[in-house]
Amino acid sequence: MALTVGYIGLGYMGKPMARNLLKAGFSLTVHNRSQAAVNELVAEGATAADSPRALAERVDAVFSCLPGPADVEKVYLGENGVLAGARPGSVLIDMSTIDPGTHQKIAAVAAEKGIGYLDAPVSGGTSGAREATLSIMVGGSADSLEKVMPALKAMGQRIYHIGPVGHGAVVKIINNMMSAINAVGVCEGLVLGTKFGIDPNVLFEVCSNSSSGSRTLTGTAQAVLRRDFEPGFMVDLMHKDVGLAVDLGKTLKVRTLAAALAEQFLQEAQAAGFGRAGTAAQIIPLERNAGVEVRPKS
Protein backbone atom coordinates (compact mmCIF):
# COMPACT_ATOMS: atom_id res chain seq x y z
CA MET A 1 0.00 0.00 0.00
CA ALA A 2 1.25 3.51 -0.86
CA LEU A 3 -0.11 4.97 2.38
CA THR A 4 2.41 4.63 5.21
CA VAL A 5 0.84 4.28 8.63
CA GLY A 6 1.79 4.37 12.29
CA TYR A 7 0.03 2.93 15.31
CA ILE A 8 0.38 4.15 18.90
CA GLY A 9 -1.10 2.09 21.74
CA LEU A 10 -0.77 -1.67 21.37
CA GLY A 11 -3.14 -2.89 24.05
CA TYR A 12 -6.03 -5.35 23.91
CA MET A 13 -7.57 -3.47 20.95
CA GLY A 14 -4.64 -1.60 19.41
CA LYS A 15 -2.36 -4.57 18.86
CA PRO A 16 -4.79 -6.67 16.79
CA MET A 17 -5.85 -3.59 14.81
CA ALA A 18 -2.21 -2.77 14.06
CA ARG A 19 -1.62 -6.40 13.10
CA ASN A 20 -4.47 -6.21 10.58
CA LEU A 21 -2.80 -3.21 8.95
CA LEU A 22 0.31 -5.33 8.51
CA LYS A 23 -1.73 -8.21 7.10
CA ALA A 24 -3.29 -5.83 4.58
CA GLY A 25 0.17 -4.87 3.29
CA PHE A 26 0.63 -1.43 4.84
CA SER A 27 4.09 -0.22 5.80
CA LEU A 28 3.63 0.08 9.58
CA THR A 29 5.55 1.90 12.32
CA VAL A 30 4.53 1.28 15.94
CA HIS A 31 5.04 2.84 19.37
CA ASN A 32 3.87 1.71 22.80
CA ARG A 33 4.76 2.43 26.44
CA SER A 34 5.66 -1.21 27.11
CA GLN A 35 8.12 -2.76 24.69
CA ALA A 36 6.86 -6.35 24.53
CA ALA A 37 3.99 -5.58 22.11
CA VAL A 38 6.34 -3.48 19.96
CA ASN A 39 8.83 -6.35 19.72
CA GLU A 40 6.05 -8.73 18.77
CA LEU A 41 4.89 -6.60 15.84
CA VAL A 42 8.45 -5.79 14.75
CA ALA A 43 9.02 -9.55 14.47
CA GLU A 44 6.03 -9.63 12.13
CA GLY A 45 7.32 -6.84 9.87
CA ALA A 46 6.61 -3.50 11.57
CA THR A 47 9.19 -0.81 12.38
CA ALA A 48 9.57 0.62 15.90
CA ALA A 49 9.64 4.31 16.83
CA ASP A 50 10.92 5.52 20.20
CA SER A 51 8.37 8.35 20.58
CA PRO A 52 5.07 9.56 19.11
CA ARG A 53 6.98 12.39 17.47
CA ALA A 54 9.45 10.03 15.77
CA LEU A 55 6.59 7.87 14.55
CA ALA A 56 4.67 10.83 13.12
CA GLU A 57 7.73 12.06 11.24
CA ARG A 58 7.81 8.83 9.21
CA VAL A 59 4.20 8.23 8.15
CA ASP A 60 1.25 9.62 6.22
CA ALA A 61 -1.35 8.56 8.79
CA VAL A 62 -1.06 8.13 12.55
CA PHE A 63 -3.55 5.86 14.34
CA SER A 64 -3.84 5.57 18.11
CA CYS A 65 -5.87 3.65 20.67
CA LEU A 66 -5.29 4.79 24.25
CA PRO A 67 -6.97 4.44 27.66
CA GLY A 68 -8.32 7.92 28.37
CA PRO A 69 -8.44 11.65 27.53
CA ALA A 70 -5.24 12.57 29.40
CA ASP A 71 -3.32 9.83 27.54
CA VAL A 72 -4.57 11.03 24.17
CA GLU A 73 -3.77 14.67 24.90
CA LYS A 74 -0.25 13.79 26.03
CA VAL A 75 0.46 11.59 22.99
CA TYR A 76 -0.72 14.26 20.53
CA LEU A 77 0.13 17.57 22.23
CA GLY A 78 3.05 16.62 24.49
CA GLU A 79 6.64 17.79 24.00
CA ASN A 80 7.52 14.65 22.03
CA GLY A 81 3.97 14.20 20.78
CA VAL A 82 2.53 13.44 17.41
CA LEU A 83 1.91 17.07 16.47
CA ALA A 84 5.56 17.91 17.10
CA GLY A 85 6.49 15.61 14.24
CA ALA A 86 3.51 15.23 11.91
CA ARG A 87 3.89 16.55 8.38
CA PRO A 88 1.43 18.92 6.67
CA GLY A 89 -1.05 16.89 4.64
CA SER A 90 -0.90 13.90 6.96
CA VAL A 91 -3.96 12.60 8.84
CA LEU A 92 -4.21 11.73 12.54
CA ILE A 93 -6.84 9.22 13.63
CA ASP A 94 -7.53 8.56 17.30
CA MET A 95 -9.59 5.41 17.94
CA SER A 96 -9.83 5.77 21.73
CA THR A 97 -13.12 6.22 23.59
CA ILE A 98 -12.82 9.71 25.05
CA ASP A 99 -14.76 12.97 25.29
CA PRO A 100 -15.46 15.07 22.17
CA GLY A 101 -13.81 18.16 23.68
CA THR A 102 -10.35 16.58 23.76
CA HIS A 103 -10.69 15.58 20.11
CA GLN A 104 -11.78 19.09 19.15
CA LYS A 105 -8.83 20.64 21.02
CA ILE A 106 -6.32 18.42 19.21
CA ALA A 107 -8.04 18.91 15.85
CA ALA A 108 -7.76 22.69 16.18
CA VAL A 109 -3.98 22.48 16.73
CA ALA A 110 -3.66 20.02 13.84
CA ALA A 111 -5.63 22.31 11.50
CA GLU A 112 -3.22 25.20 12.20
CA LYS A 113 -0.43 22.97 10.89
CA GLY A 114 -2.33 21.81 7.80
CA ILE A 115 -2.90 18.34 9.26
CA GLY A 116 -6.17 16.41 9.18
CA TYR A 117 -7.70 14.89 12.32
CA LEU A 118 -10.39 12.24 12.78
CA ASP A 119 -11.92 10.75 15.89
CA ALA A 120 -12.73 7.13 15.06
CA PRO A 121 -13.75 5.05 18.08
CA VAL A 122 -14.66 1.43 17.51
CA SER A 123 -17.14 -1.17 18.70
CA GLY A 124 -16.89 -4.94 18.45
CA GLY A 125 -14.54 -5.88 21.25
CA THR A 126 -11.28 -7.77 21.07
CA SER A 127 -12.78 -10.42 18.78
CA GLY A 128 -13.83 -7.73 16.31
CA ALA A 129 -10.36 -6.18 16.52
CA ARG A 130 -8.74 -9.55 15.76
CA GLU A 131 -11.11 -10.44 12.94
CA ALA A 132 -11.27 -6.93 11.39
CA THR A 133 -15.05 -6.81 11.80
CA LEU A 134 -15.25 -3.66 13.94
CA SER A 135 -17.77 -0.87 13.53
CA ILE A 136 -15.87 2.42 13.28
CA MET A 137 -17.59 5.74 14.04
CA VAL A 138 -15.79 8.64 12.40
CA GLY A 139 -15.91 12.35 13.13
CA GLY A 140 -14.02 14.76 10.88
CA SER A 141 -13.78 15.93 7.30
CA ALA A 142 -14.76 13.76 4.35
CA ASP A 143 -11.45 14.56 2.65
CA SER A 144 -9.39 13.23 5.58
CA LEU A 145 -11.62 10.18 5.81
CA GLU A 146 -11.17 9.40 2.12
CA LYS A 147 -7.37 9.50 2.47
CA VAL A 148 -7.32 6.83 5.17
CA MET A 149 -10.37 4.78 4.20
CA PRO A 150 -8.27 1.83 2.89
CA ALA A 151 -6.56 1.56 6.27
CA LEU A 152 -9.86 1.78 8.16
CA LYS A 153 -11.29 -0.97 5.97
CA ALA A 154 -8.34 -3.17 6.96
CA MET A 155 -9.50 -2.90 10.57
CA GLY A 156 -13.29 -2.68 10.36
CA GLN A 157 -16.29 -3.98 8.48
CA ARG A 158 -18.60 -0.99 8.88
CA ILE A 159 -17.26 2.58 8.60
CA TYR A 160 -19.74 5.29 9.59
CA HIS A 161 -19.06 8.97 8.86
CA ILE A 162 -21.07 10.57 11.67
CA GLY A 163 -20.22 14.26 11.22
CA PRO A 164 -17.57 16.79 12.31
CA VAL A 165 -14.77 16.06 14.80
CA GLY A 166 -16.20 14.83 18.10
CA HIS A 167 -19.35 13.31 16.65
CA GLY A 168 -17.89 9.82 16.39
CA ALA A 169 -16.86 10.01 20.04
CA VAL A 170 -20.37 10.92 21.16
CA VAL A 171 -21.95 8.01 19.28
CA LYS A 172 -19.44 5.62 20.87
CA ILE A 173 -20.06 7.02 24.36
CA ILE A 174 -23.82 6.61 23.88
CA ASN A 175 -23.35 3.07 22.58
CA ASN A 176 -21.35 2.05 25.65
CA MET A 177 -23.76 3.86 27.97
CA MET A 178 -26.70 1.93 26.52
CA SER A 179 -24.80 -1.36 26.74
CA ALA A 180 -23.87 -0.70 30.39
CA ILE A 181 -27.47 0.11 31.30
CA ASN A 182 -28.57 -3.13 29.64
CA ALA A 183 -25.90 -5.06 31.57
CA VAL A 184 -27.36 -3.92 34.91
CA GLY A 185 -30.68 -5.54 33.98
CA VAL A 186 -28.93 -8.69 32.77
CA CYS A 187 -26.97 -9.09 36.01
CA GLU A 188 -29.96 -8.42 38.24
CA GLY A 189 -32.16 -10.78 36.21
CA LEU A 190 -29.65 -13.64 36.31
CA VAL A 191 -29.13 -13.31 40.06
CA LEU A 192 -32.85 -12.96 40.77
CA GLY A 193 -33.71 -16.07 38.73
CA THR A 194 -30.89 -18.10 40.26
CA LYS A 195 -31.93 -17.09 43.78
CA PHE A 196 -35.46 -18.34 43.06
CA GLY A 197 -34.08 -21.68 41.86
CA ILE A 198 -34.32 -21.35 38.08
CA ASP A 199 -31.50 -22.88 36.05
CA PRO A 200 -29.69 -19.81 34.63
CA ASN A 201 -29.04 -21.71 31.40
CA VAL A 202 -32.80 -22.02 30.90
CA LEU A 203 -33.34 -18.38 31.90
CA PHE A 204 -30.71 -17.25 29.41
CA GLU A 205 -32.17 -19.32 26.58
CA VAL A 206 -35.73 -18.11 27.16
CA CYS A 207 -34.74 -14.45 27.51
CA SER A 208 -32.50 -14.66 24.42
CA ASN A 209 -35.56 -15.65 22.39
CA SER A 210 -37.87 -13.14 24.03
CA SER A 211 -38.19 -9.36 24.26
CA SER A 212 -35.16 -9.00 26.58
CA GLY A 213 -32.80 -10.57 24.05
CA SER A 214 -29.78 -8.43 23.14
CA ARG A 215 -26.07 -8.62 22.35
CA THR A 216 -25.38 -7.46 25.89
CA LEU A 217 -27.47 -10.30 27.30
CA THR A 218 -25.64 -12.82 25.11
CA GLY A 219 -22.14 -11.57 25.90
CA THR A 220 -22.68 -11.02 29.61
CA ALA A 221 -24.66 -14.17 30.32
CA GLN A 222 -22.32 -16.46 28.41
CA ALA A 223 -19.31 -15.08 30.28
CA VAL A 224 -21.07 -15.41 33.65
CA LEU A 225 -22.26 -18.97 32.96
CA ARG A 226 -18.69 -19.97 32.02
CA ARG A 227 -17.35 -17.99 35.02
CA ASP A 228 -15.01 -16.35 32.53
CA PHE A 229 -14.09 -12.89 33.76
CA GLU A 230 -10.92 -12.41 31.73
CA PRO A 231 -10.76 -8.89 30.31
CA GLY A 232 -12.02 -8.66 26.78
CA PHE A 233 -13.16 -5.22 27.95
CA MET A 234 -12.36 -4.18 31.50
CA VAL A 235 -14.72 -2.88 34.17
CA ASP A 236 -12.37 0.12 34.63
CA LEU A 237 -12.71 1.13 30.99
CA MET A 238 -16.48 0.71 30.88
CA HIS A 239 -16.76 2.78 34.06
CA LYS A 240 -14.69 5.50 32.37
CA ASP A 241 -16.92 5.42 29.27
CA VAL A 242 -20.19 5.58 31.20
CA GLY A 243 -18.74 8.42 33.27
CA LEU A 244 -18.07 10.31 30.03
CA ALA A 245 -21.72 9.86 29.09
CA VAL A 246 -22.91 11.12 32.48
CA ASP A 247 -20.58 14.12 32.20
CA LEU A 248 -21.86 14.86 28.69
CA GLY A 249 -25.41 14.74 30.02
CA LYS A 250 -24.51 17.30 32.67
CA THR A 251 -22.91 19.56 30.06
CA LEU A 252 -25.94 19.35 27.75
CA LYS A 253 -28.48 19.48 30.62
CA VAL A 254 -29.85 16.04 29.66
CA ARG A 255 -31.01 13.72 32.46
CA THR A 256 -29.05 10.42 32.49
CA LEU A 257 -30.43 8.62 35.53
CA ALA A 258 -30.04 5.10 34.14
CA ALA A 259 -26.48 5.86 33.05
CA ALA A 260 -25.65 7.16 36.53
CA LEU A 261 -27.00 3.93 38.03
CA ALA A 262 -24.89 1.85 35.62
CA GLU A 263 -21.85 3.94 36.58
CA GLN A 264 -22.45 3.14 40.27
CA PHE A 265 -22.95 -0.56 39.48
CA LEU A 266 -19.53 -0.64 37.79
CA GLN A 267 -18.00 1.38 40.62
CA GLU A 268 -19.21 -1.26 43.08
CA ALA A 269 -17.33 -3.88 41.05
CA GLN A 270 -14.21 -1.71 41.11
CA ALA A 271 -14.44 -1.34 44.89
CA ALA A 272 -14.67 -5.13 45.17
CA GLY A 273 -11.38 -5.50 43.29
CA PHE A 274 -12.68 -6.32 39.81
CA GLY A 275 -11.63 -3.16 37.96
CA ARG A 276 -9.27 -5.01 35.65
CA ALA A 277 -11.60 -7.96 35.11
CA GLY A 278 -13.99 -8.29 32.17
CA THR A 279 -17.24 -6.34 32.43
CA ALA A 280 -19.26 -9.47 33.27
CA ALA A 281 -17.49 -9.46 36.67
CA GLN A 282 -19.79 -6.65 37.77
CA ILE A 283 -22.27 -9.40 38.65
CA ILE A 284 -20.06 -10.77 41.46
CA PRO A 285 -20.83 -8.15 44.16
CA LEU A 286 -24.55 -8.66 43.46
CA GLU A 287 -24.14 -12.45 43.74
CA ARG A 288 -22.33 -12.06 47.05
CA ASN A 289 -25.04 -9.79 48.37
CA ALA A 290 -27.74 -12.27 47.34
CA GLY A 291 -25.82 -15.32 48.60
CA VAL A 292 -25.92 -17.16 45.26
CA GLU A 293 -23.63 -17.81 42.32
CA VAL A 294 -24.99 -17.91 38.79
CA ARG A 295 -23.94 -21.36 37.56
CA PRO A 296 -25.79 -23.84 35.32
CA LYS A 297 -27.51 -26.69 37.15
CA SER A 298 -26.19 -29.22 34.64
Buried (B, 14 or more C-beta within 10 A) or exposed (E): BEBBBBBBBBBBBBBBBBBBBBEBEBBBBBBBEEEEBBBBBBEEEBBBBEBBBBBBBBBBBBBBBBBBBEBBBBBBBBEBBBBBBBEEEBBBBBBBBBBBBBBBBBBEBBEEEEBBBBBBBBBBBBEBBBEBBBBBBBBBBEEBBEBBBBBBBBBBEEBBBBBBBBBBBBBBBBBBBBBBBBBBBBBBBBBBBBEEEBBBBEBBEEBBEEEBEBEBBBBBBEBBBEEEBEBBBBBBBBBBBBBBBBBBBEEEEEEBEBBBBBBEBBBBBBEBEBBEBBBBBBBBBBBEEBEBBBBEEE
